[in-house]
Structure formats: structure tokens, C-alpha cells
Amino acid sequence: MVTAEYTLQGETLRGMMQLCVELQSVTGMAPDKITIEDGHIIAYDEQDAKKFLKGWMKEEEYIHIHVLFSENYIG
């Protein structure tokens, strides 16, 4: 197992999703999880990431569906 971590200073979830979708299309590799600024840890899902990037899904909806861990999460 190899782990990679990317930090995109000043970027939003949209920027990270664009990076993940592009990397997956080029390399076939995708992240297992993404940690966002507010401390949520979310799963990456290619189909929902594409929906989010096309505006078919809101950021809050993506996070709610794919949250793996949050100190503030109330299911």
C-alpha cells in the first residue's frame, strides 16, 4: 500500500474534485478519501464527483452522502 497526500492551499472541494477526476482519467487511480478544511473526511466517488462538477449535485449534498468521519456529523 502506498499513500499520497495532496494539499491544495486556497482551493475548494471543487478544485480537489477536478484534480481527482483528471488524475483518475489519466492514471486510473483515485483517492480513497479526501479531508476537507472543516475536518470532514469524505469518500471519493467518481460518478458523484462528476455530478458535482457539472452542477447536478451541491457540495453539501456530496459531503452528506460521502462523509466517513466528522466530529460534528449527526447522521
N, C-alpha and C positions, 0 to 999 in steps of 0.2 A: 504494500500500500504506500502510495506517495500522496502527500498533502501539499496543496498550493494555496496561498492566501493572497488576495489582491485587495489593496486599499485604494479607493478612488476618492481622493480628497475633494470635497465640494460637490461631489456627484450625488445624484438622486438614485432611487431604486430604478428609475427608467434607464439611466446611464449604465447601471450594473447589468440590467436585463439585456440591453443592447449588446454589451460585451459578451455576456454568456451565450446569447443566441448566435452571435457571429463566431465565437470560438467553437461552438458545437457544430456549426455548419462547415467549418474548415477542418476541424480535427476529429469530430465525432465524440469529443469529450465534453461532459457537462458537470457543473458542481453538484455536490450532494446537498449543500446547504449554503445559505447566504446570511451573514449577520449585518443587520442594518443599524443605522445610527442610534435609534431609540432603544436598542438592545434586543429587539425581536430576532430570533433565529428562524428563518423560513426555508422551506424546501424549494428547490428549483424544479419547475415543471415546464417543459418546452412548449407544449400546446397553450397553457395558460399564459406563459411569458409572451408568446406571440399575440394572444388576445389582448393582453395589457398594452403592448407596444402599439397595436392598431387602434387602441381606444375602446375596445369592446369590453374591457374589464377595468374597473377602477383600482387604484393602488391599495386602498383599504380592503377591497374585496379579495385581491390576490393574497394579501397578508393574512386575512382571516382564514381563508381556505388552506393556506400552506404553512401556518405557524407551527413550529416544532417546539419552541420554548419562548416564554416571555414571563418576566416577573409580574407583569401587570395583566396577564391574559386571564380572562374569565370566559370560559368556553361557552 
